[in-house]
Amino acid sequence: MDMGGDGARQGREPRSGGANLLVFLALLPLDALVGGYAWLAIGMNGWAAAHNGEEVTVAFTESAAYGGVPAAVGLALCWGRYWGAAAAQFVLTAVLIAWLLSFPG
C-alpha cells in the first residue's frame, strides 16, 4: 500500500488512455473469435431445427454462455484498472448478446 508524505493512503490510479486503447485493440481478435463461433453455433442450431421441421427457438442458454466470455474479460480488465477498455468490452458484450438474440434460432 502506497503512503503519501502526510501518511494518507494513495489509491491505485487508472491506466492511461493509450494503454486502454492498446489493450482494447489486442482483445478484438478474441472478441471476433468468440462472436464468430457463437454466430456459427447458434446459426447451425437454428438451421438444423428448421431443416428438421421443428420450431426454431431463441437460444438463450447459448447466448448467455457466449456472452459470458467477453464479460469475464471485461471484469479482468476492471481488475487491471483498464477502465476504458473494460467499458468498451462491456459495450461489445451487450452488442454481441443483442445480435445473437436477434436470430430466430
Sequence and secondary structure as in RCSB ss.txt:
>XXXX:A:sequence
MDMGGDGARQGREPRSGGANLLVFLALLPLDALVGGYAWLAIGMNGWAAAHNGEEVTVAFTESAAYGGVPAAVGL
ALCWGRYWGAAAAQFVLTAVLIAWLLSFPG
>XXXX:A:secstr
  B TTS B       HHHHHHHHHHHHHHHHHHHHHHHHHHHHHHHHHHHTT      HHHHHHHHHHHHHHHH
HHHHTT HHHHHHHHHHHHHHHHHHHTS  
